Amino acid sequence: MKRLVMAVAVCAASLIPLQLQAAGDGHLNMGVVLEPPHLDPTAGAAAAIDEVVYANVFEGLTRIDRNGEVKPGLASSWKVSDNGKTYRFNLRDDVKFHDGTAMDSADVVFSIERAIAEDSVNAQKALFEAIESVAAEGAGTVIITLKRPTGHFLFNLGWGDAVVVGEESADGNKANPVGTGPFKFKRWVKGDRVELTHNEDYWGEPAKLATATFRFIPDPAAAVSAMMAGDVDAFANFPAPESMVQFEADPRFTVVIGSTEGETILSTNNGRPPFDDIRVRQAIAHAIDRKAIIDGAMFGYGTPIGSHFAPHHPAYVDLTDRYPLNLEKAKALLAEAGYADGFKATIKLPPPSYARRGGEIVASQLREIGIDLEIIPVEWAQWLEQAFRGKDFDLTIVSHTEPMDIGIYAREDYYFDYRSEAFNGIMDKLAAEVDEKARYGVMADAQKRLADDAVNGFLFQLAKHGVWNAKVRGLWENSPVQANDLTDVSWEK
């Protein structure tokens, strides 16, 4: 495998002069770690889908910008009723899908009804739970009525899961995505890349790039080689943090360390013994050394967390001292739970380096208290099928990069199988609260409940390691949503 990677890097390097001449200033090669399982953001939980198509190919009524703020999308404006339950959206004129069909209110109604339907395959169906009805008023207006006021509704509509799709093309979006965005899908070479091309009929400000390619490079060493050789122009989420110093010292590159919404957690199957015992989960929490994981797996990049919440959010509560590192306390909790001699379990690790490297360190730490973990590397598609959909796991490590996603813990069938009426009550209160300061207080209560219940091993907030050609302009420094938004990207003249 190493010989193959080296051969690919050498071949890529030998083609650079011709490649750059052919591409010109209008092309960008973007490196991404994971290949998406498909390309329909309304039918899958993988962040890798949105990293290719969000804002580039597909758009929603609202959109989330680089600062995490809600902006108009396919809706040019909206008005909210005094009781906070009725939203009247005014749609933009002359919007077309990439297949040439017009986008109007019927497509919005179709998209939302499809997302909330009983047989919906939308991975974030809970985002739409508050919707009571959706109706068209002429071709240019959509009225959405909620069951109750929902303070984050406009933000929810900016997720990739809420993009507007055409009824004529929806069933084919997994392999041939048809959206309204500034780029059109051109080709997907499985195992290698997705190619996009400029949408000449775009309703808004046209993209500055003529074409863009997303190249799948999961191996950190291969990512370094590809950047150094010029095989890729940018890597918005670089998988080799140990190499950041090398790129910082090279004037050919821009290096940006930003923030993400990625809570990196030791996901725990709360429905499977012995992890259904809170004492076992608390023992694990007392055995985890976050600093050692951040230093060893991420080379110091990352912010420790004690619950499922981003440290950069104003409602964040620092709960990292809730379970201080204490191996004797951990062993005592295991003994109390009936596991004085420890036990064996498995940990399934998907491809990202934070998971593979972090998993090795976690396994070593838990071995100190008698928990012997069998490490099982899995590919991304396997992880989605086995862990996320099938709940066939004991422990795993994954970074949850959805924005403001603490509500996933209230989902009855979510993959870590946490059930808490107390937490669900907190989420109901949050959904009904529209006052910002009051919402922050409820968010704090939610964080504390998850920490008290030791639902998962809360490790660190994933940093965004951006490395790109010094002449590239317009890439996002932070990741408020799962996106590699290329709409404002250009080359310095």
Backbone torsions as a table, in degrees:
resi	resn	phi	psi	omega
1	MET	NA	-41.6	179.6
2	LYS	-63.4	-38.7	179.6
3	ARG	-64.2	-37.5	179.5
4	LEU	-65.0	-45.3	179.1
5	VAL	-60.0	-44.1	-179.9
6	MET	-63.7	-39.8	-179.9
7	ALA	-63.9	-41.9	178.3
8	VAL	-62.2	-43.2	-178.8
9	ALA	-63.5	-41.3	-179.4
10	VAL	-65.7	-43.2	179.2
11	CYS	-62.4	-42.5	-179.7
12	ALA	-61.8	-42.2	-178.7
13	ALA	-63.8	-37.0	-178.1
14	SER	-69.8	-19.4	-178.0
15	LEU	-96.5	-2.6	-171.1
16	ILE	-58.3	-49.3	-177.7
17	PRO	-56.8	-46.4	179.0
18	LEU	-64.8	-41.2	-177.8
19	GLN	-61.7	-45.7	-178.6
20	LEU	-67.8	-36.0	179.5
21	GLN	-65.2	-39.6	-178.4
22	ALA	-72.2	-36.6	-174.5
23	ALA	-74.7	-42.3	-176.6
24	GLY	68.5	-169.5	-178.8
25	ASP	-74.2	-12.8	-173.5
26	GLY	-91.2	8.3	-177.8
27	HIS	-123.3	144.3	175.4
28	LEU	-132.2	129.3	170.4
29	ASN	-97.5	111.5	-179.1
30	MET	-105.6	124.0	176.1
31	GLY	-84.4	137.3	173.8
32	VAL	-133.4	151.5	-174.3
33	VAL	-74.6	-46.5	-171.2
34	LEU	-111.5	140.8	170.8
35	GLU	-81.8	130.2	179.8
36	PRO	-66.9	148.9	177.3
37	PRO	-68.2	-27.7	173.5
38	HIS	-163.1	-173.1	-172.1
39	LEU	-121.2	23.0	178.1
40	ASP	-106.9	104.1	-177.2
41	PRO	-68.0	-13.2	179.4
42	THR	-90.8	5.8	-175.4
43	ALA	-139.8	25.8	-179.7
44	GLY	-165.2	150.0	-176.9
45	ALA	-91.7	-12.0	-173.8
46	ALA	-66.3	126.4	177.4
47	ALA	-61.7	-25.3	-178.5
48	ALA	-61.6	-24.4	177.9
49	ILE	-67.5	-54.4	-179.4
50	ASP	-63.0	-31.1	-179.0
51	GLU	-63.2	-19.5	177.6
52	VAL	-100.6	-45.4	-166.6
53	VAL	-105.7	-19.2	-176.9
54	TYR	-64.3	130.2	179.6
55	ALA	70.3	-26.6	178.7
56	ASN	-81.5	-51.8	-177.5
57	VAL	-106.2	-43.9	-176.3
58	PHE	-111.4	149.8	178.2
59	GLU	-137.7	155.5	176.5
60	GLY	-115.5	-175.3	177.3
61	LEU	-60.9	-40.4	173.6
62	THR	-117.8	168.0	174.3
63	ARG	-138.4	154.9	178.0
64	ILE	-102.2	126.6	-177.5
65	ASP	-89.5	-175.1	-175.0
66	ARG	-64.0	-18.8	178.6
67	ASN	-97.6	4.4	-179.1
68	GLY	80.7	13.9	-178.8
69	GLU	-94.1	147.5	178.9
70	VAL	-79.4	126.7	179.4
71	LYS	-126.3	159.6	174.5
72	PRO	-61.0	142.6	175.7
73	GLY	-120.3	-113.6	175.5
74	LEU	-71.7	-16.9	169.6
75	ALA	-93.6	122.7	-179.7
76	SER	-75.7	-26.2	178.9
77	SER	-163.4	170.8	177.7
78	TRP	-155.5	161.0	177.8
79	LYS	-134.7	137.0	-178.2
80	VAL	-110.2	136.0	-179.5
81	SER	-67.0	162.0	-178.3
82	ASP	-60.0	-31.9	-179.2
83	ASN	-85.8	0.4	175.0
84	GLY	75.1	13.1	-175.0
85	LYS	-112.0	-12.5	-178.5
86	THR	-120.4	126.1	-179.5
87	TYR	-116.1	125.7	179.0
88	ARG	-110.4	111.2	-176.0
89	PHE	-102.1	129.4	174.2
90	ASN	-97.8	120.1	-175.1
91	LEU	-86.0	154.6	176.7
92	ARG	-72.0	151.8	178.7
93	ASP	-85.2	154.2	169.1
94	ASP	59.3	35.4	174.1
95	VAL	-89.8	132.6	179.5
96	LYS	-123.3	144.8	168.9
97	PHE	-73.4	164.2	-176.3
98	HIS	-65.9	-17.2	176.8
99	ASP	-88.2	4.8	176.6
100	GLY	94.3	-8.7	179.0
101	THR	-77.5	148.6	-178.9
102	ALA	-75.3	143.4	173.6
103	MET	-98.3	124.4	177.8
104	ASP	-143.2	-168.1	-174.7
105	SER	-59.4	-31.9	-179.8
106	ALA	-62.8	-34.8	179.1
107	ASP	-70.5	-36.9	177.3
108	VAL	-65.5	-46.4	178.7
109	VAL	-60.3	-44.5	178.3
110	PHE	-58.9	-46.1	-176.5
111	SER	-62.9	-43.1	-178.4
112	ILE	-72.8	-43.7	178.5
113	GLU	-63.1	-34.9	176.6
114	ARG	-64.8	-38.8	-178.3
115	ALA	-70.9	-33.8	-175.9
116	ILE	-96.6	-2.5	-177.4
117	ALA	-61.9	155.3	-178.5
118	GLU	-59.2	-36.1	-179.2
119	ASP	-95.9	19.6	-179.6
120	SER	-60.0	139.9	175.7
121	VAL	-104.5	11.6	179.1
122	ASN	-64.5	124.1	-176.8
123	ALA	-66.9	-21.0	180.0
124	GLN	-115.4	41.8	-178.2
125	LYS	-54.8	-30.5	-178.8
126	ALA	-62.7	-22.1	177.7
127	LEU	-60.9	-27.1	-173.4
128	PHE	-104.0	6.1	-174.6
129	GLU	-58.9	-32.0	-176.0
130	ALA	-76.5	-7.8	-177.3
131	ILE	-77.3	125.3	177.1
132	GLU	-92.2	-40.5	179.7
133	SER	-158.9	157.5	175.0
134	VAL	-137.9	135.8	-176.0
135	ALA	-145.5	150.3	176.4
136	ALA	-94.4	142.6	172.9
137	GLU	-124.9	92.0	-171.4
138	GLY	73.2	-174.4	-177.3
139	ALA	-78.3	-19.3	-170.7
140	GLY	-111.2	6.7	-177.0
141	THR	-135.9	139.2	176.2
142	VAL	-128.1	134.5	178.8
143	ILE	-115.7	120.9	178.0
144	ILE	-112.5	124.9	178.8
145	THR	-108.6	130.6	-178.8
146	LEU	-99.7	157.0	176.4
147	LYS	-71.3	-28.0	-177.1
148	ARG	-158.7	158.9	175.9
149	PRO	-58.9	137.1	-177.5
150	THR	-134.5	105.7	-171.2
151	GLY	-61.2	-28.2	-175.9
152	HIS	-104.4	20.1	-173.9
153	PHE	-63.3	-46.6	-179.4
154	LEU	-64.3	-34.6	175.8
155	PHE	-65.9	-42.7	179.4
156	ASN	-59.4	-36.5	-179.4
157	LEU	-69.5	-12.9	177.5
158	GLY	-90.4	-1.8	176.9
159	TRP	-71.5	158.1	175.1
160	GLY	-62.5	-28.5	-179.5
161	ASP	-68.3	-14.1	-176.1
162	ALA	-108.9	17.0	-179.2
163	VAL	-67.4	157.4	-179.9
164	VAL	-90.5	129.3	179.2
165	VAL	-122.9	157.4	179.5
166	GLY	-87.2	140.3	179.6
167	GLU	-61.5	-34.1	-177.7
168	GLU	-68.9	-29.2	-172.8
169	SER	-113.9	-6.0	-171.8
170	ALA	-56.5	-41.8	-175.7
171	ASP	-67.0	-19.7	-178.5
172	GLY	-101.8	5.0	-172.2
173	ASN	-68.4	-19.5	179.9
174	LYS	-65.1	-37.8	-177.9
175	ALA	-106.8	-26.7	-177.3
176	ASN	-136.8	77.3	-173.7
177	PRO	-66.1	129.5	179.4
178	VAL	-121.8	106.7	-178.9
179	GLY	-120.5	-156.2	179.5
180	THR	-120.6	4.7	-170.1
181	GLY	-75.8	178.6	-175.7
182	PRO	-72.3	-10.7	175.7
183	PHE	-121.9	145.4	175.2
184	LYS	-107.9	146.9	175.7
185	PHE	-68.8	133.7	177.9
186	LYS	-110.3	-52.5	-174.2
187	ARG	-161.4	148.0	173.6
188	TRP	-123.8	110.6	174.8
189	VAL	-95.3	101.5	-172.9
190	LYS	-54.9	135.3	179.6
191	GLY	81.9	-1.8	-176.0
192	ASP	-133.7	-56.9	-170.4
193	ARG	-164.1	161.3	167.1
194	VAL	-120.3	133.8	-178.0
195	GLU	-111.7	135.3	176.5
196	LEU	-120.4	154.5	178.0
197	THR	-134.8	158.0	-175.3
198	HIS	-60.5	135.3	176.0
199	ASN	-91.8	105.0	-177.2
200	GLU	-68.6	-20.2	-176.7
201	ASP	-103.7	21.1	-176.5
202	TYR	-64.3	139.7	-175.6
203	TRP	-71.7	-27.2	-172.2
204	GLY	-109.6	-154.5	178.1
205	GLU	-61.8	120.5	-176.0
206	PRO	-67.7	150.5	176.2
207	ALA	-65.7	147.9	-179.1
208	LYS	-81.2	-22.9	178.9
209	LEU	-87.4	143.9	176.0
210	ALA	-81.5	-37.2	-179.3
211	THR	-147.4	160.8	176.9
212	ALA	-149.6	145.3	178.5
213	THR	-128.0	130.4	173.1
214	PHE	-100.6	116.9	-177.9
215	ARG	-105.0	134.7	-176.0
216	PHE	-91.6	115.2	-177.9
217	ILE	-136.1	86.3	-176.5
218	PRO	-76.7	-25.0	-175.3
219	ASP	-81.0	124.7	-178.2
220	PRO	-57.9	-41.6	-179.3
221	ALA	-65.6	-38.9	178.3
222	ALA	-67.3	-34.4	178.1
223	ALA	-64.6	-42.3	177.3
224	VAL	-61.5	-46.3	-179.4
225	SER	-61.6	-41.6	-178.1
226	ALA	-65.4	-40.4	179.0
227	MET	-68.7	-46.2	-177.5
228	MET	-64.5	-35.4	-178.1
229	ALA	-80.6	-17.2	-176.7
230	GLY	88.0	12.2	178.6
231	ASP	-68.2	-29.2	171.6
232	VAL	-125.1	149.1	-179.0
233	ASP	-91.5	-23.7	-174.7
234	ALA	-154.8	150.2	174.0
235	PHE	-138.7	100.2	-173.7
236	ALA	-71.4	-26.2	177.7
237	ASN	-130.3	78.8	-171.6
238	PHE	-69.7	130.4	-173.3
239	PRO	-86.4	5.8	-177.0
240	ALA	-124.9	75.5	-177.6
241	PRO	-60.4	-24.2	179.6
242	GLU	-66.2	-14.9	-177.9
243	SER	-100.6	3.5	-175.8
244	MET	-62.6	-38.3	179.4
245	VAL	-61.4	-39.5	178.7
246	GLN	-60.3	-43.4	-179.2
247	PHE	-74.4	-33.3	177.9
248	GLU	-62.0	-31.1	-177.6
249	ALA	-84.2	-4.5	-176.2
250	ASP	-106.0	114.9	-175.5
251	PRO	-65.3	-9.7	178.5
252	ARG	-73.2	-13.5	-171.9
253	PHE	-123.9	152.9	168.2
254	THR	-104.7	132.4	178.5
255	VAL	-120.4	125.8	-179.0
256	VAL	-130.6	125.0	174.3
257	ILE	-101.7	107.7	-178.2
258	GLY	-112.9	-169.3	179.9
259	SER	-111.2	158.4	176.9
260	THR	-131.8	174.1	172.5
261	GLU	-93.4	16.1	-171.3
262	GLY	-86.4	93.4	171.0
263	GLU	-75.2	112.2	-179.1
264	THR	-90.9	120.2	-171.2
265	ILE	-130.9	152.5	167.5
266	LEU	-85.0	87.3	-175.8
267	SER	-64.1	135.1	-172.0
268	THR	-124.0	134.1	178.4
269	ASN	-80.9	91.0	-176.1
270	ASN	-66.1	-14.4	-179.5
271	GLY	-94.4	-0.7	-175.7
272	ARG	-116.2	128.1	175.3
273	PRO	-61.8	144.7	2.9
274	PRO	-90.5	7.2	-174.0
275	PHE	-77.0	-6.8	173.9
276	ASP	-77.3	-5.4	178.0
277	ASP	-96.1	119.7	-176.9
278	ILE	-59.7	-29.2	-179.8
279	ARG	-66.5	-34.4	176.8
280	VAL	-68.0	-42.7	179.2
281	ARG	-66.1	-38.8	177.6
282	GLN	-66.5	-35.5	177.1
283	ALA	-62.5	-43.8	177.6
284	ILE	-61.1	-42.2	179.7
285	ALA	-60.8	-38.9	179.6
286	HIS	-73.5	-16.8	-177.4
287	ALA	-95.1	-9.9	-176.2
288	ILE	-85.0	127.1	174.6
289	ASP	-105.2	96.6	-175.6
290	ARG	-60.8	-42.1	-177.7
291	LYS	-60.8	-41.0	179.5
292	ALA	-64.4	-35.7	178.6
293	ILE	-69.2	-45.5	179.6
294	ILE	-63.6	-43.4	-179.8
295	ASP	-68.8	-43.0	-174.1
296	GLY	-78.9	-38.6	-176.5
297	ALA	-94.5	-31.5	-172.9
298	MET	-118.1	6.3	177.1
299	PHE	55.1	39.3	174.6
300	GLY	90.8	-7.2	-179.3
301	TYR	-90.8	117.4	-179.9
302	GLY	145.6	151.7	-179.3
303	THR	-115.1	124.1	-179.5
304	PRO	-59.2	143.0	176.3
305	ILE	-130.8	151.8	179.1
306	GLY	-116.3	2.5	176.3
307	SER	-157.6	-177.6	-175.1
308	HIS	-91.8	77.9	-176.7
309	PHE	-161.2	141.4	-176.1
310	ALA	-76.2	128.8	-179.2
311	PRO	-61.2	-23.6	-178.5
312	HIS	-81.7	-5.6	180.0
313	HIS	-80.6	140.2	-178.1
314	PRO	-64.1	-17.1	179.0
315	ALA	-92.2	4.4	-176.9
316	TYR	-63.6	138.8	174.3
317	VAL	-119.3	126.5	-179.4
318	ASP	-77.4	107.6	-178.5
319	LEU	-115.9	21.4	-176.6
320	THR	-67.8	-16.5	178.6
321	ASP	-95.9	6.3	-179.4
322	ARG	-62.8	-37.7	176.8
323	TYR	-128.3	81.6	179.9
324	PRO	-64.3	153.5	178.9
325	LEU	-59.1	117.5	-176.3
326	ASN	-157.1	93.7	-175.0
327	LEU	-67.2	-34.9	179.3
328	GLU	-67.2	-41.5	176.3
329	LYS	-62.9	-40.4	179.1
330	ALA	-62.4	-45.4	179.2
331	LYS	-64.2	-37.3	179.1
332	ALA	-65.3	-39.8	178.3
333	LEU	-65.9	-39.3	177.0
334	LEU	-64.3	-42.4	178.8
335	ALA	-62.5	-41.4	178.6
336	GLU	-61.9	-32.9	179.6
337	ALA	-83.8	-1.5	178.3
338	GLY	96.1	17.4	-177.8
339	TYR	-125.0	51.8	-179.1
340	ALA	-61.2	-30.3	179.0
341	ASP	-95.4	10.7	-179.9
342	GLY	77.5	-166.4	178.6
343	PHE	-163.3	168.9	177.9
344	LYS	-105.0	147.1	178.2
345	ALA	-154.3	179.1	178.9
346	THR	-119.6	154.3	172.2
347	ILE	-132.4	118.7	-179.4
348	LYS	-95.5	126.2	-173.0
349	LEU	-118.1	116.4	175.9
350	PRO	-72.6	175.2	-169.8
351	PRO	-65.2	-32.5	-174.2
352	PRO	-52.1	144.1	-175.9
353	SER	-61.8	-32.2	178.8
354	TYR	-62.1	-32.2	-179.5
355	ALA	-79.1	-49.1	-177.2
356	ARG	-65.2	-47.2	-179.9
357	ARG	-71.3	-43.6	-179.8
358	GLY	-63.2	-36.1	-179.2
359	GLY	-64.0	-37.4	177.6
360	GLU	-61.9	-41.4	-178.4
361	ILE	-70.8	-43.0	178.4
362	VAL	-60.3	-43.0	179.4
363	ALA	-60.2	-40.2	178.4
364	SER	-66.2	-40.7	-179.7
365	GLN	-67.0	-42.7	-178.6
366	LEU	-71.8	-25.0	176.2
367	ARG	-61.8	-27.3	-179.5
368	GLU	-65.8	-21.7	179.2
369	ILE	-110.6	11.6	173.8
370	GLY	96.7	6.2	177.2
371	ILE	-95.1	113.4	-176.3
372	ASP	-99.4	108.9	-176.2
373	LEU	-98.5	129.6	169.6
374	GLU	-87.2	121.4	-178.2
375	ILE	-85.3	123.7	-179.5
376	ILE	-121.1	101.7	175.2
377	PRO	-69.6	137.4	177.4
378	VAL	-133.7	151.3	173.3
379	GLU	-77.6	166.5	-173.8
380	TRP	-61.8	-42.7	179.6
381	ALA	-63.3	-37.3	176.8
382	GLN	-65.0	-41.9	-179.9
383	TRP	-62.0	-44.8	179.5
384	LEU	-61.0	-42.1	-177.4
385	GLU	-74.1	-45.3	-173.6
386	GLN	-82.6	-54.8	-174.4
387	ALA	-81.6	-55.8	-172.1
388	PHE	-70.3	-48.8	-177.7
389	ARG	-89.5	-37.2	-174.0
390	GLY	-94.7	-9.5	-176.8
391	LYS	54.9	28.6	-179.6
392	ASP	-94.9	75.8	179.2
393	PHE	-164.2	158.7	169.9
394	ASP	-97.2	-60.2	178.5
395	LEU	-133.1	154.7	173.3
396	THR	-156.8	167.5	176.7
397	ILE	-124.5	128.8	178.8
398	VAL	-153.4	152.3	177.2
399	SER	-102.6	119.2	179.7
400	HIS	-87.3	104.1	-171.9
401	THR	-98.2	5.6	175.9
402	GLU	-67.9	141.1	-179.6
403	PRO	-72.8	140.5	175.4
404	MET	43.3	60.8	-171.4
405	ASP	-109.5	23.7	-179.9
406	ILE	-61.6	-21.7	179.7
407	GLY	-66.2	-13.6	179.0
408	ILE	-62.1	-23.1	-179.1
409	TYR	-73.1	-10.5	176.8
410	ALA	-95.2	-2.3	-179.0
411	ARG	-79.8	124.8	-171.5
412	GLU	-61.3	-35.2	-174.0
413	ASP	-111.6	22.0	-177.7
414	TYR	-70.3	158.5	-162.4
415	TYR	-66.7	-25.9	176.6
416	PHE	-89.7	5.7	163.1
417	ASP	55.5	44.4	177.8
418	TYR	-90.1	131.5	179.8
419	ARG	-127.1	119.1	-179.9
420	SER	-151.5	112.7	177.0
421	GLU	-63.9	-34.2	180.0
422	ALA	-64.2	-45.5	179.9
423	PHE	-66.9	-40.8	178.8
424	ASN	-59.8	-37.3	177.8
425	GLY	-64.3	-37.9	177.5
426	ILE	-64.7	-40.9	179.5
427	MET	-66.8	-37.3	176.4
428	ASP	-62.6	-40.2	179.0
429	LYS	-65.8	-40.1	179.5
430	LEU	-64.9	-41.5	-178.3
431	ALA	-63.7	-32.0	-177.1
432	ALA	-86.6	-12.9	-175.3
433	GLU	-90.5	127.8	-179.8
434	VAL	-108.4	-18.0	178.4
435	ASP	-73.3	126.3	-172.4
436	GLU	-60.9	-47.8	-178.3
437	LYS	-64.2	-39.8	178.2
438	ALA	-65.6	-37.3	178.0
439	ARG	-63.1	-38.7	179.5
440	TYR	-61.4	-38.7	178.4
441	GLY	-64.8	-39.4	178.7
442	VAL	-68.4	-39.1	176.8
443	MET	-60.6	-37.4	177.6
444	ALA	-63.3	-41.7	177.9
445	ASP	-61.7	-39.5	-179.9
446	ALA	-64.8	-43.3	179.0
447	GLN	-60.5	-43.1	-177.8
448	LYS	-66.3	-37.6	179.6
449	ARG	-64.3	-44.8	179.2
450	LEU	-63.2	-38.5	178.2
451	ALA	-66.8	-44.6	-179.8
452	ASP	-60.3	-37.7	-178.5
453	ASP	-84.6	-2.5	179.3
454	ALA	45.5	47.4	-173.8
455	VAL	-57.6	-47.6	178.3
456	ASN	-133.0	168.9	171.3
457	GLY	-83.9	104.7	-177.1
458	PHE	-82.7	114.8	-169.6
459	LEU	-100.9	-72.5	-176.6
460	PHE	-158.9	160.3	173.7
461	GLN	-86.6	124.6	-176.1
462	LEU	-67.2	129.4	174.4
463	ALA	-81.2	155.8	175.9
464	LYS	-99.9	113.2	-179.4
465	HIS	-98.4	100.5	-179.3
466	GLY	-99.1	128.2	174.6
467	VAL	-133.5	124.5	176.7
468	TRP	-151.7	164.4	177.4
469	ASN	-52.8	134.9	-174.9
470	ALA	-62.0	-16.3	179.9
471	LYS	-92.9	-2.5	178.7
472	VAL	-82.9	135.3	-180.0
473	ARG	-124.4	147.5	168.8
474	GLY	98.0	-0.7	176.9
475	LEU	-74.2	151.2	179.9
476	TRP	-72.3	136.2	175.8
477	GLU	-83.0	-32.9	178.8
478	ASN	-116.0	170.7	-179.9
479	SER	-126.6	78.8	177.7
480	PRO	-68.8	-20.5	171.7
481	VAL	-138.9	170.6	179.2
482	GLN	-76.7	97.1	-174.5
483	ALA	-160.0	147.7	163.4
484	ASN	-121.1	75.4	-174.4
485	ASP	-70.4	114.4	-177.7
486	LEU	-101.1	8.2	-171.8
487	THR	-64.6	-23.8	-178.5
488	ASP	-117.3	15.5	-175.7
489	VAL	-85.6	138.9	179.5
490	SER	-151.3	173.0	174.2
491	TRP	-104.5	138.7	175.6
492	GLU	-63.1	132.6	-178.4
493	LYS	-78.2	NA	NA
